[in-house]
Amino acid sequence: MIQLQKDEISFPDPAFYHPMGGLIAQGGDLSVDRVLLAYQHGIFPWYNPGEEILWWCPDPRFVLFPDELKISKSMRKIMAKDIFWFTENRCFAEVMQQCKSTNRKDQNDTWISDELIETFVQLHNKGIAKSVEVWQNDELVGGFYGLQIGDVFCGESMFSKVSNASKAGFIYFVSEHQHELSLIDCQVYTDHLKSLGARMISKIDYLYYLKSTL
């Protein structure tokens, strides 16, 4: 594992570096330039706030190809009933805050720190980080955020206050942008996203898609 320095913004090339578990490097900082460079190289931060920053590029990689989106019969009925309505980039910081405060199964803490939120808000202001909001009546009940690198959307985290809200938001997003995106990076496996059609590909294949879009 490589130790990063704060005065030098660089990462080892994950195509030629194959650590166990996908942990590429540690240290550095969460500056806008470093975080953007990381995602451009298929690397993302994932760590406990208060501890040293850890940078990952797992192999295999969990992704969804937009044309492989699976919508169950029950979700088709929910989408048809207009239970939810959707916006994009309407309240980015609030979506991140909601993701931060969401309790997750088998997880006692969150990797979303105030510093990370500050960095992503700056990336949002540059048009790179984006959010999807799910509303029921006038209440924000779900959503997710991520970074768009070319035509690859790197999903980060999602939240849901009511049943099926985040799933509906994801279906909306993929359906709306399926002709603009070649790939959606889901990073690591979840049953939730597998049910929507996400699957594993090799790290090398993921890096190929990412490089071809830059």
C-alpha positions in Angstrom: 0.0 0.0 0.0 1.3 3.4 -1.0 1.6 6.3 1.5 0.4 9.5 -0.1 1.9 12.9 0.8 -0.2 16.1 1.2 2.2 18.2 -0.9 2.1 15.9 -3.9 -1.1 15.0 -5.8 -0.6 11.6 -7.4 -1.7 7.9 -7.2 -0.2 4.6 -8.2 -1.6 3.3 -11.4 -4.3 0.8 -10.4 -3.9 -1.1 -13.7 -0.4 -2.2 -12.6 -0.9 -2.3 -8.8 -2.9 -5.2 -7.4 -3.1 -5.1 -3.6 -5.3 -7.6 -1.7 -8.8 -6.2 -1.2 -8.3 -3.2 -3.5 -6.7 -0.9 -1.0 -4.4 1.3 -3.2 -3.1 4.0 -0.9 -3.5 5.8 2.3 -3.0 9.4 3.4 -3.0 12.6 1.4 -6.0 14.9 1.7 -9.5 15.5 0.3 -8.6 18.5 -1.8 -10.8 19.0 -4.9 -7.9 18.3 -7.3 -6.9 15.1 -5.5 -10.4 13.7 -5.3 -11.1 14.4 -8.9 -7.8 12.8 -10.0 -8.6 9.7 -7.9 -12.0 9.2 -9.7 -10.4 9.8 -13.1 -8.1 6.8 -12.2 -10.9 4.6 -10.9 -10.0 5.2 -7.2 -12.3 6.4 -4.5 -11.9 7.3 -0.8 -13.6 5.1 1.8 -12.6 5.3 5.5 -13.7 6.2 9.0 -13.8 9.9 9.7 -11.0 10.8 12.1 -8.8 8.1 10.8 -6.3 8.3 7.9 -7.9 8.5 4.5 -7.9 5.2 2.6 -8.1 5.0 -1.2 -9.6 2.0 -3.0 -9.8 0.4 -6.4 -11.5 -3.0 -5.9 -11.2 -6.0 -8.3 -13.7 -7.1 -9.4 -15.8 -3.9 -9.7 -19.6 -3.7 -9.3 -21.2 -1.8 -12.1 -24.4 -1.4 -14.0 -24.7 -1.1 -17.8 -27.7 1.2 -18.5 -29.2 -1.2 -21.0 -29.1 -4.0 -18.5 -31.3 -2.1 -15.9 -33.9 -4.5 -14.4 -37.2 -3.2 -13.3 -39.4 -5.6 -11.4 -43.2 -5.8 -12.0 -43.8 -4.3 -8.5 -41.4 -1.4 -9.3 -43.1 -0.8 -12.7 -46.4 -0.4 -10.9 -44.9 2.0 -8.4 -43.3 4.1 -11.1 -46.6 4.1 -13.1 -48.6 5.3 -10.0 -46.4 8.5 -9.8 -46.0 7.9 -6.0 -42.7 9.8 -6.3 -41.4 12.8 -8.3 -37.8 13.5 -9.1 -35.4 16.3 -9.5 -31.7 16.5 -10.2 -29.1 18.8 -8.5 -31.8 20.7 -6.6 -30.3 20.2 -3.1 -27.0 18.4 -3.5 -25.6 19.2 0.0 -28.8 18.1 1.7 -28.7 14.7 -0.2 -25.1 14.2 1.1 -26.2 15.1 4.6 -29.0 12.6 4.4 -26.7 9.9 3.2 -24.3 10.7 6.0 -27.0 10.4 8.7 -28.6 7.2 7.3 -28.2 4.1 9.5 -26.9 1.1 7.4 -27.0 -2.6 8.1 -23.8 -3.9 9.7 -22.3 -0.4 9.7 -21.9 1.6 12.9 -20.4 4.7 11.3 -20.3 6.6 8.0 -17.4 7.4 5.8 -19.1 10.7 4.8 -17.2 13.4 6.7 -17.9 17.1 6.8 -14.6 17.5 4.9 -15.8 15.1 2.2 -19.1 17.0 1.9 -17.3 20.3 1.5 -15.1 18.8 -1.3 -18.0 17.3 -3.1 -20.0 20.5 -2.9 -17.1 22.3 -4.6 -17.1 19.5 -7.3 -20.9 20.0 -7.6 -20.4 23.7 -8.2 -18.0 22.8 -11.0 -20.8 20.5 -12.6 -18.9 17.3 -11.8 -20.7 16.0 -8.7 -24.4 15.5 -9.2 -27.4 14.5 -7.2 -30.9 12.9 -7.7 -33.7 13.8 -5.3 -36.8 11.8 -4.7 -39.9 13.6 -3.4 -43.2 12.5 -2.0 -45.5 15.4 -1.9 -43.1 18.2 -0.8 -40.8 16.0 1.3 -37.4 14.8 0.3 -37.7 11.0 0.9 -34.7 9.6 -1.0 -31.9 10.3 -3.3 -28.2 9.6 -4.2 -25.2 11.4 -5.4 -22.0 10.8 -7.4 -19.5 12.1 -9.8 -19.7 12.0 -13.6 -16.4 11.3 -15.3 -17.1 11.6 -19.1 -19.9 9.2 -19.7 -19.3 7.1 -16.6 -21.3 8.0 -13.5 -19.5 7.1 -10.3 -22.3 6.5 -7.7 -21.3 7.2 -4.1 -24.2 6.8 -1.7 -28.0 6.8 -1.5 -30.6 7.1 1.2 -34.3 6.3 1.5 -36.8 7.5 4.1 -39.7 5.5 2.7 -39.8 2.1 1.0 -38.6 2.0 -2.6 -37.6 5.7 -2.7 -33.9 5.3 -3.6 -34.7 2.4 -5.9 -37.3 4.6 -7.8 -34.7 7.4 -8.0 -32.1 5.1 -9.5 -34.6 3.7 -12.0 -35.5 7.3 -13.0 -31.9 8.3 -13.3 -30.8 5.4 -15.5 -33.9 5.6 -17.7 -33.4 9.4 -18.2 -29.7 9.2 -19.0 -29.3 5.7 -20.5 -28.2 7.2 -23.9 -25.7 9.5 -22.3 -23.9 7.1 -20.0 -21.9 4.0 -20.9 -21.5 2.7 -17.4 -22.6 3.4 -13.8 -20.0 2.5 -11.2 -21.6 1.0 -8.1 -18.2 0.3 -6.6 -18.9 -2.6 -4.2 -21.6 -5.3 -4.2 -25.1 -4.7 -2.6 -28.2 -6.9 -3.0 -30.2 -3.7 -3.6 -28.2 -2.8 -6.8 -27.9 -6.4 -7.9 -31.7 -6.6 -8.0 -31.6 -3.7 -10.5 -29.1 -5.3 -12.8 -25.7 -4.4 -11.5 -22.9 -7.1 -11.9 -19.2 -7.6 -11.4 -16.6 -6.9 -14.1 -12.9 -7.0 -13.8 -11.0 -4.0 -12.6 -9.1 -3.8 -15.9 -12.4 -3.8 -17.8 -13.7 -1.0 -15.6 -10.5 1.1 -16.1 -10.8 0.5 -19.8 -14.3 2.0 -19.9 -13.2 4.9 -17.7 -10.1 5.7 -19.8 -12.0 5.6 -23.0 -14.3 8.3 -21.8 -11.6 10.8 -20.8 
